[in-house]
Amino acid sequence: MRATIGWQPARSTVESFINENDRFRIDEIIEIEVITLMEAVKRYCGGKFPNLLTIDVEGWDYAILSSADFSVSRPDVICAEVVSGADTDSSGDLASMLQHKGYSAYFRTIGNMIFVANENIQKLGHRL
């Protein structure tokens, strides 16, 4: 197994998993640069969110999306993981937080929810 770890809490999670599962081992640890969502949008999207933001960061979705500043630009649609590998369901907290940021829950799969910006919800019709 090759571990790419940029955020220290993730490192301890990976190390715990390896210790509990003897079929796996870490051969190499590669340090990577970790940037915020806002920095990624600035650096790779010219400061403007794409129309669709899909995020799956193993339980960190709420923390990352709650730190996002949608005042200048915002995605029309957000697809976020709401059930992490630990089977923790964060859909209620995520929906509440995104509602305060101007989004409505539109559709849910087993592990993800799709949120639509309120100004676009009438174009689609409300699902949930």
Rosetta blueprint (number, residue, H / E / L):
1 M L
2 R E
3 A E
4 T E
5 I E
6 G L
7 W L
8 Q H
9 P H
10 A H
11 R H
12 S H
13 T H
14 V H
15 E H
16 S H
17 F H
18 I H
19 N H
20 E H
21 N L
22 D L
23 R L
24 F L
25 R L
26 I L
27 D L
28 E E
29 I E
30 I E
31 E E
32 I L
33 E L
34 V L
35 I L
36 T L
37 L H
38 M H
39 E H
40 A H
41 V H
42 K H
43 R H
44 Y H
45 C H
46 G L
47 G L
48 K L
49 F L
50 P L
51 N L
52 L E
53 L E
54 T E
55 I E
56 D L
57 V L
58 E L
59 G L
60 W L
61 D H
62 Y H
63 A H
64 I H
65 L H
66 S H
67 S L
68 A L
69 D L
70 F L
71 S L
72 V L
73 S L
74 R L
75 P L
76 D L
77 V E
78 I E
79 C E
80 A E
81 E E
82 V L
83 V E
84 S L
85 G L
86 A L
87 D L
88 T L
89 D E
90 S L
91 S H
92 G H
93 D H
94 L H
95 A H
96 S H
97 M H
98 L H
99 Q H
100 H H
101 K L
102 G L
103 Y E
104 S E
105 A E
106 Y E
107 F E
108 R E
109 T L
110 I L
111 G L
112 N E
113 M E
114 I E
115 F E
116 V E
117 A E
118 N H
119 E H
120 N H
121 I H
122 Q H
123 K H
124 L H
125 G L
126 H L
127 R L
128 L L
